[in-house]
Structures are given as C-alpha cells and as structure tokens.
Amino acid sequence: MLQYVTLTIDGSRVRAAKGTSVLDAAIEYGICIPHLCHVPSLSDIGACRLCIVEHVRNGSSNVTTSCTLRVQEGMVIRTNTEKIVKLRRNIAELLVAEAPNSRAVQDIAVRCGVKEVRYPFRNNNCIQCGRCVRYCNQYWRANVLGFIGRGKDRHVDYPLGTRPDFCKNCGACTLYCPMSVTPCEGPMKRGEEHLCGKCESQLSMSASLPGACVRCDLGKGFQCARHA
Amino acid sequence: MSTTSLNVVLKGRRSQPHQLIEVLQDIQDLYGYIPADAMKTVAQELGVPLIEVYRVACFYKAFSLKPRGEHVITVCTGTACHVRGSTLLLDQIQGQLRIQPGHTTDDGLFTLECVNCVGACALGPIIAHNGMYEHHMTPGKLRKIIGDVYVTKKEESHHG
C-alpha cells in the first residue's frame, strides 16, 4: 500500500506518495518549478540545477534541487522566494552562455527572468543535463553513452570514442536532447550568440503573479509535464 | 597482446563489478597503458558495461589510454614548485624532447606529464622520474637525467 506524507509547498498543503521527489509532487499539484534535466520515469541527477527550492528547516533554509529531494512528512518548501528567483536566474544565464543554440534553454532563461547574459558564450552545444545518457542507460539499457572525463573536460561520449555496434540506433539521445530544438531564427553563428528573449511578451502574467504557472508554451516538452 | 596475462589479471575476479578499478590498475601495470581490447575483455568478464569501464579509465589520472614511454617524467606544477621555477623545467623538457605535456616521444622513450602537487613542496621544484622523486630540480640537472637515459640506451644497443 502506498504511504503518503503531507508537506507544504509555497504555503499550500500537498499530499504525495512516500519516495517521490518534491519536484514530482509540485508538478502534480500544478506548482510550476522550472526544470530541464528531469525526465519522468528516469532517475534524477540534479544536473541542470534549475529546479532549486528552499527547504525551510528549524528556522533556517537551505537551497537544494527539488528533483533529488525526497518528500518528508511536515516538510516546508518554498519555490519562489526572492533568493531562489535570483539564483535560478543566474543558473539559467549560465546555461544560455553554455548552449545558446537551444530553444529550450533560451526559453527557460526568459522564463526565469534573464535579461542579459553577463558570461562569455561558450557555445558548447551541450549543457550536460544527462538526458541522453540516462535515457540510453536506464530506459533502453543500451549503455552506449556516458559522461567521459572530469572537470571542464567532462563530456558525453561513446565508449572508446566511436559508436559501438550494440547501439540500437533508437535516436532517443537526439530526441531527448534540449539542443534538438534550435532557436526560431536558426542556429547562431559563433561570435553572434545572444539571448533570444523574443518570447518575453508571453510572460506578462508571470511577472505580476509570481509563482503562478503561466501555462507557457515556452520550451515545450522541456517544462511542465502537463504540457509535454 | 597476450590473452594469458590478461587471464592472470582476471583470475578470481570474473563477474565481480566492484573489482573494476583493481583490474584496471593491474592492466595498467602490465602494459603501461590500458589497451582498447583489454577494456572490452574486462567489460565482458566483469559484467560491467563497456561505457563504465571507459568512463573509469578516463576519470582517473593513474590510467592511461595511450601507450606510455619507458621513462615517465612527471613535473610538479603546484604553487610552491611554480614559484621555485617549475616552468623552467617544463621549458627544458619540452625543448629537449619536443613534446607537450601528456605526450610521448616518437621513439617511445619519454612521456611528459604535469601534476598539480605531489605533496613535497619543501623539496621543490620536484619531478618524478618513473615514480622516483628528484628534489630541488634545475634545468641543468634535468638535462643530465634525460641525456643519461639516451646514453644508456645507446650503450645497450651497442652491446646488444
């Protein structure tokens, strides 16, 4: 039998099955926490850091990713405090700097309130969200992709650097990659990268109602599971 | 590559994924690097996905995927060694052997590597020659070490 716990997210009492993540519980109740690396049915690794929330405990709070935070009885979570919004904006800014050629990343940045990118564009075409790696290894159990190297040399690669014959050619790695949706105006050339921000007008609701889901079409398939 | 020696390494460790690092270490000792074929065999025998073996082999600095030279010269470029002139040592080696850090000379004699600290800062600048630490190194001493290797190599080939 499923056991349930009750927690508080943004002041509203939420009932969630034991063992689920705070992010899943929030999505189920329509509380919008931006997220990118989370894929339903795959394990969460907290790679994109967009889903950070404040976990209030004993009068102090610590910031942690909600996708890797399991629900507990009596938990108090705040998803939209000033601190979180600021941190999240900074994280989104870093993601855009890393991979400006992704509509998903650009849209999420706008959604998180990024107005300008203060970091040099690296245009690595990968934000290491690990969606491809996890889909390949956990869903198909093909074990064709993995994170190779460490530190700034960490990247997604095939074993031994070449595509092995046991790759099933399922294409899920491409399908699940946020880079597979290019910006509306086509890929940006090196040196011309910028924050797109053209869809900012769709966000007028969110600015006046902080915390409310704007039912955004932005980054379709990479945001709320309800719109995927 | 002989399968018998790989068999010795794998003996008693088959189907034990947690032995992965130990097995890779033994292979590193055996060949001086980790050949691609050995990685495939290890993946099969230990029951670990090949990507996992490759990931581990790439992650640790102790493992090399390329054949390494007979003499591995590791230059410490940590802070203490840096201020004591480890850059001069690097310049010396790079000029004398014409290789970049992480690379091996064409004759397979030398491999040059950099590490961030070997933990013997008081003895800096320090280099490790095949694991043996040489303290208070100077470009002159280093030139002699490299020269000596070439001399002994020449003598060996004369006698042999």
Chai-1 contact restraints between the chains, C-beta under 6 A:
chainA,res_idxA,chainB,res_idxB,connection_type,confidence,min_distance_angstrom,max_distance_angstrom,comment,restraint_id
A,N143,B,P49,contact,1.0,0.0,6.0,A-B,restraint_1
A,N143,B,I51,contact,1.0,0.0,6.0,A-B,restraint_2
A,G146,B,I51,contact,1.0,0.0,6.0,A-B,restraint_3
A,G146,B,R55,contact,1.0,0.0,6.0,A-B,restraint_4
A,I148,B,R55,contact,1.0,0.0,6.0,A-B,restraint_5
A,I148,B,C58,contact,1.0,0.0,6.0,A-B,restraint_6
A,G149,B,C58,contact,1.0,0.0,6.0,A-B,restraint_7
A,R150,B,F59,contact,1.0,0.0,6.0,A-B,restraint_8
A,P159,B,L50,contact,1.0,0.0,6.0,A-B,restraint_9
A,P159,B,I51,contact,1.0,0.0,6.0,A-B,restraint_10
A,P159,B,Y54,contact,1.0,0.0,6.0,A-B,restraint_11
A,L160,B,A36,contact,1.0,0.0,6.0,A-B,restraint_12
A,L160,B,Y54,contact,1.0,0.0,6.0,A-B,restraint_13
